[in-house]
Amino acid sequence: MSTVSPTPTEMRGLARSVLTKNLKIKKGESLVIEAWSNSLPYAEAVQLEARKMGAKPLILYDSEPGYWDAVEAGAGKVIGDPGRAEWSALQNADAYLYFWGPTDRGRLAALPPKKAQELAAYNPKWYETAAKKKVRAFRMEIALAEPVNAERFAIDLAAWRKELWDASFVDPKEMARTGAKVGKAFERGTRVRITHPNGTDLTLGLKRGRKAIVQDGHIDTEDLKRKQNVDSLPAGSVVVAVDENVAEGVIVSDRKFRVAGRGYTAEGGRWEFSKGKLVRYSYESGGDKFAEAYDKGPKGKERPGLLEVGLNPLMRDAPTFEDQESGTITLYVGGNANFGGASKVPFVTYNILSGASLDIDGKPVVVKGKIQ
C-alpha cells in the first residue's frame, strides 16, 4: 500500500489476492460481500474482480449513519432480526466476505449490554447457518483501520492500516506448513512448558485426541468438517484446547496489547497458577479493567482454556491481533468448547507473551519467539 488510503488499483490487488489465495473462489460460485459506508470501495473492488473470475457476487450494504439513526430511534430489535432475504443470501452462498461494521467500535462498546446483545441477536444463528451450509467466510480487519478506531486504540492510523494490509497478503500455504508442525506437536504431547527471562515459567497439560486448529487464511475441507469455516484476514495462528485442570507457575506479558471484545489496553499482565487455577494476577496497566470483567465471571473462568501460537510474519501491533505475530504465545482462561475442549464457561480472556520459549515434552517448539 503506497499511501495512507489505498488506491482503487491497490484495492483490486487485495481483492484478487483474497479471492484466489484465501477464498479460492471458483467460476459460478455465489459470493456475498457485506460492507458498510467506509468499506464500500473495498467491496466494489472485490465485486469487480469476482465477476472477472466468473463468480456471482452480491453486495449487502449498510449505511453507518443510517445504522446509528436506527439505534437511536429504538429499532435495535429490527436490526438484530434480519429478514428472509438476508438469510436466503447466506444459505445460498458458497463464500462470504465481511467488512466489519459498524465502523465506530467505541460507540458500539459504550452501549448498555442489553442493547448491544439486542443488536447482535442474530449472531448464533448466523454462525450455525454458515457452518451447516459450509460457507467459506472471512472477516476483513482492514475495514476497522479507520480514524475513529485509531484514536480509540492510540495507534498511528497509517502504520496500523499498512500492517493489516501487508499481513493480508501473506501466503496461506506458508502459514499452513508452519502451523501443521506446531499443531502436530500439540496433538502428540502431554506437557507444555513456557519460559521467558522476564520470570515466566509455566507448565500446562495437553490431552490426546484434541485437535489443534490452524487458522492459516484458507478454509479447506477439513475446516468445513470441523465447522471452523469462518476466519479473519489477516490470519495466522494455531490454537489447541489445553487440559483444564493442569497449570502451575507464572506467565508474565512482555508487551502492550488491546483486549478484543473488552475495549481496553493491558500491559505487564502477571498471572500465577496453582493446582490448575489462576490464583493471583497483577498488571502494570489495565488491571482495573481486567478485574472488572474477571471478577464478574462465572466459576471456571480461572481454569486454563486455550494455548495459541502466532504464525503471521508480518503482524506485530495491530489492535486486538497482536497474538498473530509469528512466535507469539497467548494463554486463554475460561471457555474452550468451541475449540474441542470441555469447558463451556461463557467467559474468555487472555494474556500475551512474545520472545518466549515453548517446549512440549522437553522438545523445543518455539525458541525465543522463533518457531522451530
C-alpha positions in Angstrom: 0.0 0.0 0.0 1.7 3.2 -1.2 -0.4 5.8 0.7 -2.4 6.2 3.9 -5.5 5.3 1.9 -5.2 2.6 -0.8 -5.9 3.5 -4.4 -8.6 1.7 -6.4 -5.8 -0.2 -8.2 -4.4 -1.4 -4.9 -7.8 -2.4 -3.6 -8.3 -4.5 -6.7 -4.9 -6.2 -6.0 -6.0 -7.0 -2.4 -9.3 -8.3 -3.8 -7.6 -10.6 -6.3 -5.3 -11.9 -3.5 -8.2 -12.7 -1.2 -10.3 -14.3 -3.9 -7.5 -16.5 -5.2 -5.4 -17.3 -2.2 -7.8 -17.2 0.7 -11.4 -17.9 -0.6 -10.2 -19.7 -3.7 -13.3 -18.7 -5.4 -14.5 -20.7 -8.4 -16.3 -19.8 -11.6 -20.0 -19.8 -11.0 -19.8 -19.7 -7.2 -22.0 -17.3 -5.3 -20.1 -14.7 -3.2 -21.8 -12.4 -0.6 -19.9 -9.3 0.3 -21.1 -7.4 3.4 -19.9 -3.8 3.6 -20.5 -0.5 5.3 -20.1 3.1 4.4 -16.3 3.3 4.9 -15.6 -0.2 3.4 -17.8 0.1 0.3 -14.8 0.9 -2.0 -13.2 -2.4 -0.9 -16.4 -4.3 -1.6 -16.7 -2.8 -5.0 -13.2 -3.9 -5.8 -14.0 -7.4 -4.7 -17.2 -7.4 -6.8 -15.3 -6.4 -9.9 -12.6 -9.0 -9.5 -15.0 -11.7 -8.7 -17.0 -11.0 -11.8 -13.8 -11.1 -13.9 -13.2 -14.6 -12.5 -16.7 -15.7 -13.4 -18.1 -15.7 -9.9 -21.5 -14.3 -8.9 -21.0 -11.5 -6.3 -23.8 -9.8 -4.3 -23.1 -6.8 -2.0 -25.1 -6.4 1.2 -24.7 -2.7 2.2 -25.5 -0.9 5.5 -25.1 2.8 6.0 -23.1 3.8 9.1 -25.2 6.9 9.8 -28.4 5.1 9.0 -27.5 2.3 11.4 -26.9 4.7 14.3 -30.0 6.6 13.4 -32.0 3.4 13.7 -30.3 2.5 17.0 -31.2 6.0 18.4 -34.8 5.5 17.2 -35.1 2.3 19.2 -35.1 -0.1 16.2 -32.5 -2.4 17.8 -34.7 -5.5 17.7 -35.3 -5.0 14.0 -31.5 -4.8 13.4 -31.0 -7.9 15.4 -33.6 -9.9 13.5 -32.6 -9.9 9.7 -35.3 -10.7 7.2 -35.8 -13.7 5.0 -34.0 -12.2 2.1 -30.8 -11.8 4.1 -31.0 -15.3 5.5 -31.6 -16.6 2.0 -28.4 -14.9 0.7 -26.4 -16.6 3.4 -28.0 -20.0 2.9 -27.3 -19.9 -0.8 -23.7 -18.5 -0.6 -20.6 -20.5 -1.3 -18.4 -17.8 0.1 -18.8 -14.8 2.3 -16.6 -11.7 2.8 -17.5 -9.5 5.8 -16.0 -6.0 6.0 -16.5 -5.2 9.7 -19.3 -2.8 10.7 -20.4 -0.6 12.3 -17.1 1.1 12.0 -17.3 3.0 15.2 -16.4 0.2 17.7 -16.0 2.6 20.6 -19.6 3.7 20.2 -20.8 0.2 19.9 -18.8 -0.9 23.1 -20.3 2.0 25.0 -23.9 0.8 24.5 -25.6 -0.8 27.5 -25.0 -4.6 27.4 -28.7 -5.4 26.9 -28.8 -3.0 23.8 -25.6 -4.5 22.4 -27.0 -8.0 22.7 -30.2 -7.0 21.1 -28.3 -5.6 18.0 -26.3 -8.8 17.6 -29.0 -11.3 18.5 -28.7 -12.9 15.0 -25.1 -14.0 15.6 -25.5 -17.5 16.9 -28.0 -18.4 14.1 -25.7 -16.8 11.5 -22.7 -18.9 12.5 -24.8 -22.1 12.8 -26.3 -21.5 9.4 -22.9 -20.7 7.8 -21.4 -23.8 9.3 -24.3 -26.0 8.2 -24.2 -24.7 4.7 -20.4 -25.0 4.6 -20.0 -21.3 3.7 -16.3 -20.3 3.5 -16.2 -16.9 5.3 -13.6 -14.3 6.2 -13.8 -11.1 8.3 -11.8 -8.3 6.8 -9.9 -6.5 9.6 -8.8 -3.7 7.2 -12.3 -2.3 7.5 -11.6 -1.3 11.1 -8.5 0.7 10.4 -10.3 4.0 10.4 -9.6 7.3 12.3 -12.3 6.8 15.0 -10.8 3.5 16.0 -7.1 4.6 15.6 -7.9 7.3 18.2 -9.6 4.8 20.5 -6.6 2.5 20.4 -4.0 5.2 20.4 -2.2 3.9 17.3 -1.0 5.6 14.2 -3.6 5.1 11.5 -1.2 4.8 8.6 1.0 2.3 10.5 -2.0 0.2 11.5 -3.5 0.2 8.1 -0.2 -0.8 6.4 0.4 -3.6 8.9 -3.1 -5.1 8.2 -2.6 -4.6 4.5 0.7 -6.3 4.2 -0.2 -9.1 6.5 -3.3 -9.9 4.5 -1.1 -10.8 1.5 0.9 -13.5 3.4 0.6 -16.8 1.6 -1.7 -19.2 3.5 0.5 -22.2 2.3 3.4 -20.8 4.2 1.5 -20.5 7.4 -0.2 -23.8 6.9 3.1 -25.6 6.8 4.4 -23.9 10.0 1.0 -24.3 11.7 0.9 -28.0 10.9 4.2 -28.6 12.6 3.1 -26.8 15.8 -0.3 -28.4 15.6 1.1 -32.0 15.5 3.3 -31.2 18.5 0.2 -30.0 20.4 -1.7 -33.1 19.4 1.0 -35.6 20.3 2.2 -34.0 23.5 1.2 -34.2 27.2 3.1 -31.4 28.9 3.9 -27.8 27.8 6.5 -25.6 29.5 6.7 -21.8 28.6 9.7 -19.8 29.8 11.0 -16.3 29.4 13.7 -14.2 31.0 11.0 -11.9 32.5 10.1 -14.5 35.1 7.7 -16.6 33.0 7.8 -20.3 33.9 4.5 -22.1 33.3 3.6 -25.7 32.9 0.4 -26.7 31.2 -1.2 -30.0 30.2 -2.4 -31.4 26.9 -5.0 -34.1 26.2 -4.6 -36.7 23.5 -7.4 -36.6 20.9 -7.8 -32.8 21.0 -7.2 -31.4 17.5 -5.2 -28.3 17.0 -6.9 -25.6 14.9 -4.6 -24.0 12.3 -6.0 -20.6 11.2 -3.8 -20.0 8.2 -6.0 -17.8 5.9 -7.5 -20.7 3.9 -10.6 -22.8 4.7 -10.2 -26.3 3.4 -12.5 -29.3 3.5 -11.1 -30.4 7.0 -12.0 -26.9 8.4 -15.5 -27.2 6.9 -15.9 -30.6 8.6 -14.9 -29.2 11.9 -17.2 -26.2 11.5 -14.1 -23.9 11.5 -15.5 -22.2 8.4 -15.0 -18.6 9.5 -11.6 -16.9 9.8 -10.2 -13.4 9.8 -7.8 -11.7 7.4 -5.0 -11.2 8.2 -4.9 -14.7 9.6 -2.2 -16.6 11.4 -2.4 -18.8 14.5 -2.6 -22.4 15.7 -4.8 -23.0 18.7 -5.4 -26.0 21.0 -7.7 -26.6 23.9 -5.4 -27.5 26.9 -6.1 -29.7 29.9 -8.4 -27.5 32.1 -7.0 -29.0 35.3 -3.3 -28.5 34.7 -1.5 -25.2 35.2 1.5 -24.5 37.5 3.7 -21.4 37.6 3.7 -17.9 36.2 3.2 -16.2 32.9 4.2 -12.5 32.5 3.2 -10.5 29.5 6.2 -8.5 28.0 4.1 -6.3 25.8 1.2 -3.9 25.5 -1.9 -5.4 23.8 -5.6 -4.4 23.3 -8.1 -6.9 24.6 -10.5 -8.0 22.0 -14.2 -7.6 22.9 -13.4 -5.7 26.1 -12.1 -2.4 24.7 -9.1 -1.8 27.0 -5.3 -1.9 26.7 -3.3 -4.2 29.0 0.4 -4.1 29.8 2.6 -6.2 32.1 -0.1 -8.8 33.0 1.3 -11.3 35.5 -0.8 -14.5 36.1 0.1 -17.0 38.7 -1.4 -20.5 38.6 -1.5 -23.2 41.2 -3.2 -26.6 41.0 -4.8 -25.8 37.7 -6.3 -22.4 38.8 -5.4 -18.7 38.3 -4.9 -17.7 41.9 -3.2 -14.3 41.6 -2.9 -11.6 39.0 -1.5 -8.1 38.6 -0.9 -5.6 35.8 1.3 -2.6 35.1 -1.7 -1.0 33.4 -5.2 -2.2 32.5 -5.5 -4.2 35.7 -8.6 -2.4 36.8 -10.4 -3.2 33.6 -9.3 -6.8 33.7 -10.5 -7.2 37.3 -13.8 -5.5 36.4 -14.6 -8.2 33.9 -12.8 -11.2 35.6 -14.4 -10.7 39.0 -17.8 -10.9 37.5 -17.0 -14.0 35.6 -18.6 -17.4 36.4 -17.0 -20.4 38.0 -14.5 -21.9 35.6 -13.1 -18.6 34.5 -9.9 -19.4 36.5 -9.1 -22.6 34.6 -6.7 -22.7 31.6 -8.6 -22.9 28.3 -6.6 -22.4 25.2 -3.0 -22.1 24.1 -2.1 -20.3 20.9 1.0 -19.7 18.8 1.0 -16.9 16.3 2.0 -17.7 12.7 1.9 -14.4 10.7 5.4 -13.0 10.0 4.0 -9.5 9.2 1.9 -8.9 12.2 3.1 -7.1 15.3 1.0 -4.3 16.8 -2.4 -4.4 15.1 -5.0 -3.8 17.9 -6.6 -7.0 19.2 -4.5 -9.0 16.7 -1.2 -8.9 18.5 -1.5 -12.6 19.1 -1.0 -13.4 15.4 2.7 -12.2 15.4 4.8 -15.2 14.4 6.1 -17.0 17.5 3.9 -15.1 20.0 2.3 -17.2 22.7 -1.1 -16.5 24.1 -2.8 -18.2 27.0 -6.5 -18.1 27.5 -8.5 -18.8 30.6 -12.2 -19.7 30.6 -14.3 -21.5 28.0 -12.7 -23.6 25.3 -15.6 -25.8 24.0 -15.5 -24.0 20.6 -12.1 -25.5 20.0 -12.8 -29.0 21.2 -12.3 -28.5 25.0 -14.6 -29.5 27.9 -15.3 -26.0 29.3 -18.5 -24.3 28.2 -17.9 -21.3 30.6 -19.3 -18.2 28.9 -16.2 -16.2 29.7 -12.8 -15.9 27.9 -9.8 -13.6 28.4 -6.1 -13.9 27.6 -2.5 -12.9 28.2 0.1 -12.4 25.5 3.9 -13.1 25.6 6.4 -12.6 22.8 10.1 -13.7 22.6 9.4 -16.7 24.8 10.3 -20.4 24.5 7.8 -23.2 24.5 8.8 -26.9 24.9 6.4 -29.9 24.6 7.6 -32.9 26.5 11.1 -31.4 26.5 11.3 -30.8 22.8 11.6 -27.1 21.6 8.7 -25.9 19.5 9.3 -22.1 19.9 12.7 -20.7 21.0 13.0 -17.1 22.0 10.0 -16.2 19.8 11.1 -18.3 16.8 9.1 -21.3 15.7 11.4 -24.3 15.1 
